[in-house]
Amino acid sequence: MDRLDLSELTSAHVAQALKGWERTTSLSRAELSAPHNDWTEFIAPGERGVLEEALNALPPRHAAPLRAVVDRADEQFAAKTLPNPMVDPSQPWWARRWWH
């Protein structure tokens, strides 16, 4: 990541985002649906966005290991949430989920 020379997308920033995304997706359904949950309402969508930026910035061969980890976390998140039809469909998929 650091060789890409993107000041807003360092390897440390991506590692922090991955840690937060994995932490959030490992929470139970009950924890994800708690009212006023900063992890699921604010932190996790931003972190997943950082990961998407990193995946798009890296050449496919270099992105593959990160993609494998992100895909596993995404599967957990999708299994614990539902589509939210009220959210603008132009938003990324992870921002269009209900915390049920």
Rosetta blueprint (number, residue, H / E / L):
1 M L
2 D H
3 R H
4 L H
5 D L
6 L L
7 S L
8 E L
9 L L
10 T L
11 S H
12 A H
13 H H
14 V H
15 A H
16 Q H
17 A H
18 L H
19 K H
20 G H
21 W H
22 E H
23 R H
24 T H
25 T H
26 S H
27 L L
28 S L
29 R H
30 A H
31 E H
32 L H
33 S L
34 A L
35 P L
36 H L
37 N L
38 D H
39 W H
40 T H
41 E H
42 F H
43 I H
44 A H
45 P H
46 G H
47 E H
48 R H
49 G H
50 V H
51 L H
52 E H
53 E H
54 A H
55 L H
56 N H
57 A H
58 L L
59 P L
60 P H
61 R H
62 H H
63 A H
64 A H
65 P H
66 L H
67 R H
68 A H
69 V H
70 V H
71 D H
72 R H
73 A H
74 D H
75 E H
76 Q H
77 F H
78 A H
79 A H
80 K H
81 T L
82 L E
83 P E
84 N L
85 P L
86 M L
87 V L
88 D L
89 P L
90 S L
91 Q L
92 P L
93 W H
94 W H
95 A H
96 R L
97 R E
98 W E
99 W L
100 H L
